[in-house]
Amino acid sequence: MDTPQSRPAVTPSDTMLLIFFGATLALLHIAVNGQYGFHRDELLSLGAV
């Protein structure tokens, strides 16, 4: 029979890396999103189609 494969353990450094990337992307999004706003930009894109 096949032996079950063990998954690698998730270390705290992996979790912190994911939190760091998520926070960086969120801050970048907030920093560059001040001009149009999410909904206005989406409606502009839909109107241009």
RAZIMO-V348939 format. One line per field, one symbol per residue. ss: DSSP state (H for helix, E for strand, L for the rest). psi: psi as a letter, one per 20 degrees, with the letter a starting at -180 (. if undefined). burial: b if it has 16 or more other ideal C-beta (glycine too) atoms within 10 Angstrom, else e. Layout:
ss=???
psi=???
burial=???
//
This chain:
ss=LLLLLLLLLLLHHHHHHHHHHHHHHHHHHHHHLLLLLHHHHHHHHHHLL
psi=qqpppqqqqpqhhgghgggggghghghgghhjjighqghggghgghhi.
burial=eeeeeeeeeeeeeeeeeeeeeeeeeeeeeeeeeeeeeeeeeeeeeeeee
//
